């Protein structure tokens, strides 16, 4: 067994967010990442069925995350109100920390589509792709300066950064399918529950 996906897209399952991902983000991100990574077979995982818990999540989403090289979480305030979104994110953060990876080997590449003022404090310092000015339906963005600026940043900076890191990820390990690598994600409910915390959320150095 090995990696099955190159990029895991983690997002709050709402129709508007999914439409933005499909119409504004993915149509450019996917093709340019394939070109930059020189991999026409590059695969993304995107849950379109809105799996929201129980055995369904454990059987499909958890395994997909465990077998993905990196994650692109779409940050917005409600992202951190979803236990399932936080679980997905936590799998990659836990992997990064447990393997002792430094800044040269990143696994988490957030895209921010709204003001990050209310994001968990220990996530605010992670380098993020700022897309707040383009969190609109494509019909209202096309041919605008803000959209062209968004594409420039995406294609010239963000995609090359992810492509570079895809080549540096550690070899896949069978152990990553075990609960010791996935269930620590449950502890990340502390990211959005607020004080008093069940336990202190770890400091992130990604």
N, C-alpha and C positions, 0 to 999 in steps of 0.2 A: 504494500500500500504506500501511497505517497500523497502529496498535495493534489487536491482535486480542483481547487479554484485558486486563482491568483489574487483576486480582490473580492472581499465580502462587503457588500453595501448594507449598512445598518441604518435604519430610519424608522421614524414613528409611522405606523401604518394608517395613514389617512389618505383620502382620495386626492387632496390638494398637494400634499407632499409627494406622493407617487407621481402625479402628473408633472410636477416640477422636475423630478428626477428624470423622467422619461423624455420630456420635451425640451428642457433647458440644459440639463447636465449631461446625461448619458450619451446623447447622440454625438457629442464632440469628445467627451472624455474617453469613451471606449475605443474609437477609431484611432485617436492620436496616441493613446497609451500603447496600442498594438504596434504602431509605427515606431514609437520611441523605444519600446522594449524589444523591437525586432522579433515579435512573436505574434504571428497572425492567428494562432490558436489560443491566445490568451483568453481565460474564462473568468467571468464575473458571476457571483452569486447574488441574486436579488429575490427575496421572498415576496411574491405577488399575491399570496393567498391569505395573508394576515393571520398567520398562526400565532395564537396568543396564550399559550400555556399548556401545562400538563405534559402527557407523554408525547403529544405531537411535536411540541417544541424540543423535547429531549431527543426524539428520534431523528429529526431532520435538521432543525436549525443549529443545534449544538454540534452535530457532526459536521455540518457544512462549515461552521466557524472553525472547528478544530482542524479542518483540512484545507483552510485558506491561508495564503501567505501573509495577507495584511487586511486591514479593515479601513473603509472610508465611512465613518459615521456622519450622518447629516444632523448637525447640532441645531436645536431650537429648544426653547424652554420646556416644551412638553415631552421632548425626548427623554429627559431625566425624570419624568413622572411615570414612565413606562418601565416596569421591572424587566420586561423582555429586552428592550433596547439596552438597558444597563447591563444585563447579563451578557449580551453579545459583545459589547465594548469591553467588559471586564475580562473575558476570555483572552483577548489580545494583550491587554495591559498585564494580566497575570503572567502570560507567556514571556513577554518582554522582560519583566522583572525577575522571574524565576530563572531565566537563562542568562541573566546578567548582561543583557544587551545594552549598549550605550547609545549616544546620539547618532552614531554612524550607522546603526542598524535599527531603523524605525519600523514599527508595525502598525502605527495608528496615524491616519491622515484625515483629520476632521475637515468637513466643509460646513461653514456656519452660514445659515440662511436667516438669522434674526439676531437681535441684540444679545450679546453674551453676558450682560450684566448679572443675570440671575443664574448663570451656570455655576456648578460647584467650583469653589475656589481653587481646588487642586487640579482643575482641568483648564483653567483660564490661561495658563502659561504654555500650553502645548501649541506649537505652531499650527495655525489654521488657515484654510483657504477662505477668504472673506467673500461671501456671495450675497450679503444682505441687500445690496442695491439691485440685485437681479432675481429676487424671490417673487417674481410675478409670472403670470402665464406668458408663454412665448409670443402670443399675438400682440401683447403690449410692449414687448422688448425688442423685437426684431428690428434691425437697422438703427437702433438708438446707440448713442455714444457709450452709455453705461454697459450695454450688452457687448459691444465691441471691446471695451476695456476688460470685461469679464472674460471673454474668449482669449484675449492676449495673455492675461495672467494664468489662465487655465492651461493653455497650450505651451507657453514659453517657460513657465516656472513650476506649476504644480505637477503636471504630467511628467516632466523630466525627473523631478524629485522622487516621485513614486516609482518610476521605471528604474531608476538607479538603485533604490532600496530593494526592489523585487529581486535583483540579482545578488543581493547580500543576505537574504533571509537564511536562517540556519536550516539544515536538512530536517525534513519532516520526521517526527518520532511517533511510533505507535502509541506510546504512553499518553500522548495528547488527547486520545479518545477517552481516557479514564477520568473518573469524577474528580480526582485530585488536581486535574488541569482545567476542568470546566465548572465544577460546582463552587469553587471559591468565588465565582461570579455572584452568587447569592449575597455575599457580604457587601456588594456594591449598592445594595439598597440604601446604605448609609449615605450615598451621594445625594439622594434627593429627599430623604425623610427629615433631615434637619435634626438639631439637638433635641433630647439627648440621644447620642448615637449608640447603636448596639456595640459597635467597636470603631476605633479610629480608622478612617479611610486612609490608605497608604499615600505617601507623597509620590507624585509621578514625575519621573525624569525621562521623558520620551524625546 
